[in-house]
């Protein structure tokens, strides 16, 4: 029996309302009544317009663009609910911003993802629910439980339908050495071979493809990554796969569609036929392309929230 909260309430910040509405709909609940607005000087104001005393509260907020505003909005919502005597507060972050700053790459670098973890904990969150952290070790930055969902399962189900019984015609490609484990698991789900792009990155947001490890000649290729930011890695990799590797078609899958700077123009002009994304980061109208397919994450988050509330294990539903 659940003793930590008398009822369950789903609230949303302003960053990803559609996902929050989808989660609430899957659970058969209304969205919590709250209002987030800004004063004329840019300060964020949050009003919780219903009682949360003794309730188990879930706050849905992706810390995507504008990153700092969305992060601050979530911290203020957590603080407001803590002071209103909520029984337990879970921060539901489909996309965790600052995740790429997870280590010191050079002297005097900050570890910003650790700072964000400390802020979320200090604000009063009792738990974090997120999807596809850029670095798995970020879970260890928190002193509260972290439930880490994998978006690859949703993407794999979609691509499995496309591949069908022709798995021998497809190859899954990891865009770099750091993503090999994710790509290998994805390839095993859809039953295809695996290849790797070996590249070096001379500076931030600039990548240069060096070599393709594996045979992609005459194959249809599926590139898998956790996020697409400026799309340089993705588009350069797709170009090399066709020009150097000899692939016939290129598809791509990613969880987080950050799509900043020249990303849209690069993808539009790339050899990629279809880019399958999840809705952890909302796409504005100017960022939508015909080659984009966006899949919903609300069902998997709703299942996770139900399991957290009912104290059920994750292994049965999510494999660990």
Backbone torsions as a table, in degrees:
resi	resn	phi	psi	omega
1	UNK	NA	145.5	-177.9
2	UNK	-86.3	118.7	-178.3
3	UNK	-109.3	-7.9	-170.7
4	UNK	-86.8	-11.2	177.3
5	UNK	-161.7	136.2	-175.3
6	UNK	-72.6	-29.6	178.4
7	UNK	-148.4	174.6	-175.9
8	UNK	-116.7	136.1	179.6
9	UNK	-134.7	135.4	179.9
10	UNK	-108.9	120.4	176.6
11	UNK	-116.4	159.5	178.2
12	UNK	-136.2	143.9	168.3
13	UNK	-82.3	-164.5	-174.7
14	UNK	-94.1	-3.1	-171.4
15	UNK	-80.5	-35.4	-173.5
16	UNK	-145.8	64.6	-175.7
17	UNK	-64.3	-36.7	-176.9
18	UNK	-61.3	-42.6	178.5
19	UNK	-65.5	-41.8	179.0
20	UNK	-61.9	-41.9	177.8
21	UNK	-64.1	-39.0	177.8
22	UNK	-64.6	-41.1	178.0
23	UNK	-62.6	-48.5	179.9
24	UNK	-60.8	-40.0	179.2
25	UNK	-64.3	-41.6	178.2
26	UNK	-62.9	-32.4	-179.1
27	UNK	-90.0	-5.0	-179.2
28	UNK	70.2	33.0	-177.6
29	UNK	-122.1	153.2	170.9
30	UNK	-80.8	155.4	172.7
31	UNK	-69.0	143.0	177.9
32	UNK	-61.8	149.6	-177.5
33	UNK	-87.0	99.4	176.0
34	UNK	-142.5	160.3	-176.6
35	UNK	-134.1	128.6	177.0
36	UNK	-116.7	124.8	179.8
37	UNK	-145.7	174.5	-179.0
38	UNK	-121.8	143.5	169.5
39	UNK	-76.5	169.1	-175.6
40	UNK	-62.7	-24.3	180.0
41	UNK	-89.2	1.6	177.5
42	UNK	100.2	-8.8	177.6
43	UNK	-64.5	143.9	-178.1
44	UNK	-93.3	135.0	178.2
45	UNK	-120.2	132.6	179.4
46	UNK	-123.2	132.3	176.2
47	UNK	-124.2	121.1	174.9
48	UNK	-95.1	111.7	-169.7
49	UNK	-97.9	23.8	174.4
50	UNK	-151.9	159.0	-178.7
51	UNK	-69.8	137.5	174.0
52	UNK	-121.2	8.8	-177.9
53	UNK	-58.6	122.7	178.8
54	UNK	75.2	5.5	-177.5
55	UNK	-93.9	155.8	171.5
56	UNK	-93.7	115.6	-171.9
57	UNK	-110.0	136.1	176.0
58	UNK	-119.7	123.6	-178.9
59	UNK	-107.8	115.2	-178.6
60	UNK	-93.2	119.1	-178.5
61	UNK	-160.7	117.0	171.2
62	UNK	-87.2	134.8	178.1
63	UNK	-92.4	62.5	176.3
64	UNK	-98.4	-172.3	-177.9
65	UNK	-59.6	131.0	-6.2
66	UNK	-76.6	114.6	-169.0
67	UNK	-57.6	-51.9	-173.7
68	UNK	-67.4	-37.7	177.5
69	UNK	-64.3	-44.2	-178.1
70	UNK	-68.8	-36.3	176.8
71	UNK	-65.0	-46.8	-179.2
72	UNK	-64.2	-39.3	178.5
73	UNK	-60.1	-42.9	179.2
74	UNK	-65.6	-42.8	179.3
75	UNK	-60.4	-41.4	-179.7
76	UNK	-67.6	-38.7	177.5
77	UNK	-64.0	-42.1	177.2
78	UNK	-60.7	-45.9	-179.5
79	UNK	-61.9	-42.1	-179.5
80	UNK	-61.4	-42.0	-178.4
81	UNK	-73.3	-34.6	177.1
82	UNK	-62.7	-43.9	-179.3
83	UNK	-72.2	-18.1	177.6
84	UNK	-93.9	12.9	173.3
85	UNK	68.4	36.0	171.2
86	UNK	-63.4	142.7	-176.6
87	UNK	-68.7	-43.4	179.5
88	UNK	-153.4	139.2	-176.6
89	UNK	-121.1	124.5	176.5
90	UNK	-114.3	123.9	174.1
91	UNK	-84.1	115.7	179.6
92	UNK	-99.9	106.4	-175.4
93	UNK	-116.8	91.1	177.6
94	UNK	-54.1	-37.2	174.6
95	UNK	-126.5	124.2	-179.3
96	UNK	-98.7	106.1	179.2
97	UNK	-70.0	163.5	-178.0
98	UNK	67.2	9.4	-176.0
99	UNK	-67.8	-21.3	-179.1
100	UNK	-79.4	-13.4	177.5
101	UNK	-97.4	66.2	-172.2
102	UNK	-105.4	3.1	-178.2
103	UNK	-161.2	167.8	176.0
104	UNK	-88.1	108.5	179.6
105	UNK	-82.8	-24.0	177.5
106	UNK	-151.4	166.5	-177.8
107	UNK	-55.6	142.5	176.1
108	UNK	67.8	17.9	172.7
109	UNK	-76.6	143.9	171.4
110	UNK	-80.4	164.0	169.1
111	UNK	-113.2	82.7	-168.5
112	UNK	-67.1	-31.2	178.7
113	UNK	-66.6	-33.4	174.9
114	UNK	-67.2	-39.8	177.3
115	UNK	-61.7	-43.6	178.0
116	UNK	-61.8	-40.4	177.8
117	UNK	-61.0	-43.2	178.8
118	UNK	-64.2	-40.1	-179.9
119	UNK	-64.0	-44.5	-179.3
120	UNK	-63.1	-41.5	179.2
121	UNK	-68.2	-44.6	-178.8
122	UNK	-65.3	-30.7	179.4
123	UNK	-66.8	-26.4	176.6
124	UNK	125.4	9.2	177.6
125	UNK	-68.8	140.0	179.1
126	UNK	-98.6	-13.3	-174.6
127	UNK	-163.2	153.5	175.5
128	UNK	-124.2	135.3	173.8
129	UNK	-123.0	121.2	-176.3
130	UNK	-144.3	178.3	-178.9
131	UNK	-135.3	133.9	173.5
132	UNK	46.2	66.6	170.7
133	UNK	-60.3	142.5	-178.6
134	UNK	-61.4	-33.2	177.2
135	UNK	-133.2	123.6	-176.1
136	UNK	-59.6	-28.3	-176.3
137	UNK	-68.0	-11.5	177.8
138	UNK	-61.4	-26.9	175.5
139	UNK	-55.2	-34.6	-179.2
140	UNK	-77.3	-9.0	177.1
141	UNK	-75.3	-17.3	-177.6
142	UNK	-95.8	144.1	172.8
143	UNK	-100.7	18.5	174.5
144	UNK	-124.9	162.0	179.2
145	UNK	-61.4	140.3	176.9
146	UNK	-123.2	123.2	174.1
147	UNK	-102.6	116.7	-171.4
148	UNK	-110.3	106.3	180.0
149	UNK	-86.6	154.0	179.1
150	UNK	-110.4	126.2	179.4
151	UNK	-81.5	-13.8	-175.5
152	UNK	-61.3	-29.3	179.7
153	UNK	-63.5	-41.8	178.3
154	UNK	-65.5	-45.2	179.7
155	UNK	-64.1	-40.3	-178.8
156	UNK	-64.6	-40.2	178.6
157	UNK	-60.7	-39.8	179.3
158	UNK	-67.1	-46.5	-176.8
159	UNK	-71.8	-27.8	179.1
160	UNK	-63.4	-36.5	177.0
161	UNK	-65.8	-39.1	179.3
162	UNK	-68.3	-43.7	-178.4
163	UNK	-68.1	-42.6	179.3
164	UNK	58.3	-130.3	-178.7
165	UNK	-93.4	12.7	-176.8
166	UNK	-109.6	39.4	-176.5
167	UNK	-60.0	-28.1	-178.9
168	UNK	-70.7	-12.9	179.4
169	UNK	-89.9	-7.8	-174.4
170	UNK	-115.9	152.5	173.4
171	UNK	-136.2	131.4	172.9
172	UNK	-86.1	133.6	-177.4
173	UNK	-119.1	130.1	172.8
174	UNK	-85.5	131.0	-176.4
175	UNK	-72.2	-14.9	176.7
176	UNK	-160.5	172.3	-176.8
177	UNK	-66.6	-29.5	-178.2
178	UNK	-70.2	-17.6	-177.2
179	UNK	-103.7	12.1	-174.1
180	UNK	-63.0	-43.6	-178.3
181	UNK	-61.5	-44.3	178.4
182	UNK	-61.5	-44.0	-178.8
183	UNK	-68.1	-37.6	179.5
184	UNK	-63.5	-44.6	178.6
185	UNK	-63.5	-39.0	178.7
186	UNK	-64.3	-44.5	179.8
187	UNK	-62.7	-38.0	179.5
188	UNK	-67.8	-30.9	179.1
189	UNK	-67.8	-37.9	-177.6
190	UNK	-102.0	-1.3	172.0
191	UNK	77.7	32.7	-179.0
192	UNK	-113.2	172.8	174.6
193	UNK	-78.4	172.6	-176.1
194	UNK	-127.7	141.0	172.5
195	UNK	-136.3	165.6	-175.1
196	UNK	-134.5	138.3	172.5
197	UNK	-94.0	122.5	177.3
198	UNK	-97.0	115.0	-176.8
199	UNK	-135.7	164.3	170.2
200	UNK	-122.0	156.2	-177.7
201	UNK	-120.1	99.3	-177.0
202	UNK	-64.5	-31.3	175.1
203	UNK	-156.8	171.6	-175.1
204	UNK	-56.9	137.2	177.6
205	UNK	63.9	16.4	175.9
206	UNK	-129.5	123.4	179.6
207	UNK	-130.4	148.7	-179.9
208	UNK	-129.2	119.4	-179.5
209	UNK	-72.5	134.7	-178.5
210	UNK	-107.0	-44.9	-172.8
211	UNK	-161.5	159.1	175.9
212	UNK	-115.3	119.5	-179.2
213	UNK	-95.1	111.4	-176.9
214	UNK	120.1	166.5	-175.8
215	UNK	-101.2	116.2	177.1
216	UNK	-119.9	3.9	-176.2
217	UNK	-63.1	126.9	179.6
218	UNK	73.8	9.2	-176.6
219	UNK	-104.7	159.7	168.5
220	UNK	-92.5	127.5	-169.8
221	UNK	-109.1	141.1	174.3
222	UNK	-119.4	111.9	177.0
223	UNK	-89.1	131.7	-179.9
224	UNK	-118.8	130.2	175.7
225	UNK	-142.6	163.5	-179.6
226	UNK	-82.9	-30.9	178.3
227	UNK	-150.8	156.2	173.7
228	UNK	-122.6	117.0	-179.9
229	UNK	-101.0	-89.1	178.9
230	UNK	-87.0	-5.8	176.3
231	UNK	70.0	12.4	177.4
232	UNK	-65.5	-47.9	178.5
233	UNK	-59.0	-46.7	-177.1
234	UNK	-64.2	-50.5	-174.8
235	UNK	-71.1	-38.7	175.7
236	UNK	-64.1	-41.1	178.7
237	UNK	-64.2	-43.7	179.3
238	UNK	-62.2	-41.4	179.0
239	UNK	-63.1	-44.0	-179.5
240	UNK	-66.6	-36.3	-179.4
241	UNK	-61.9	-37.2	179.5
242	UNK	-80.3	-49.2	-172.9
243	UNK	-77.5	-38.7	-178.1
244	UNK	-95.1	-44.8	-175.7
245	UNK	-83.0	-24.2	179.1
246	UNK	83.8	24.0	177.4
247	UNK	-70.0	152.9	-178.1
248	UNK	-91.9	-36.4	-179.4
249	UNK	-140.4	151.1	178.4
250	UNK	-129.1	126.4	171.8
251	UNK	-117.9	161.4	179.8
252	UNK	-142.3	150.2	177.5
253	UNK	-134.2	140.9	176.1
254	UNK	-154.1	151.5	179.6
255	UNK	-80.4	-51.4	-171.3
256	UNK	-107.7	117.4	-180.0
257	UNK	-94.6	75.6	179.5
258	UNK	-67.6	-48.4	170.7
259	UNK	49.5	64.3	179.6
260	UNK	-102.0	165.2	176.1
261	UNK	56.3	-127.4	-174.8
262	UNK	-83.9	13.5	-171.4
263	UNK	-57.2	-48.2	-175.3
264	UNK	-62.8	-44.8	-179.7
265	UNK	-64.1	-40.8	179.2
266	UNK	-63.4	-44.9	-178.5
267	UNK	-67.4	-40.0	179.8
268	UNK	-59.0	-39.3	-176.5
269	UNK	-93.7	5.0	-176.3
270	UNK	-85.8	174.1	178.6
271	UNK	-84.1	-0.5	-177.4
272	UNK	-68.6	126.9	-178.7
273	UNK	-82.6	-38.2	-179.7
274	UNK	-146.6	136.8	175.9
275	UNK	-118.7	114.1	-178.1
276	UNK	-97.0	123.8	-175.5
277	UNK	-126.1	160.5	169.8
278	UNK	-101.7	163.1	-174.1
279	UNK	-94.1	29.2	178.0
280	UNK	-65.1	-29.1	173.3
281	UNK	-118.6	122.0	-177.1
282	UNK	-68.4	143.0	177.8
283	UNK	-97.6	124.1	173.9
284	UNK	-74.8	163.4	-175.9
285	UNK	-57.0	-39.7	-177.3
286	UNK	-71.6	-12.0	179.3
287	UNK	-99.3	1.1	-177.6
288	UNK	-89.0	131.4	178.0
289	UNK	-122.4	156.7	179.3
290	UNK	-63.5	-28.1	-178.4
291	UNK	-82.2	0.9	178.0
292	UNK	-87.4	136.3	167.8
293	UNK	-122.6	120.0	-176.0
294	UNK	-109.0	123.3	-178.8
295	UNK	-104.2	144.7	-177.2
296	UNK	-79.8	143.4	175.6
297	UNK	-105.1	-7.3	-175.9
298	UNK	-54.8	-42.8	-178.6
299	UNK	-60.1	-41.8	-178.1
300	UNK	-72.1	-35.8	176.2
301	UNK	-68.5	-38.2	178.5
302	UNK	-63.2	-42.1	177.5
303	UNK	-62.9	-41.2	179.2
304	UNK	-64.7	-43.2	179.4
305	UNK	-62.9	-42.2	178.7
306	UNK	-61.7	-38.4	179.8
307	UNK	-71.4	-37.3	176.1
308	UNK	-63.4	-46.1	-177.4
309	UNK	-64.4	-38.5	-177.1
310	UNK	-93.7	9.2	178.7
311	UNK	55.0	43.1	177.6
312	UNK	-102.2	150.1	-179.6
313	UNK	-69.2	153.8	178.0
314	UNK	-84.5	-25.6	-171.9
315	UNK	-55.5	-41.8	-176.9
316	UNK	-61.4	-34.9	-175.7
317	UNK	-96.9	-34.6	-170.3
318	UNK	-120.5	3.6	175.3
319	UNK	74.7	25.2	175.5
320	UNK	119.7	NA	NA
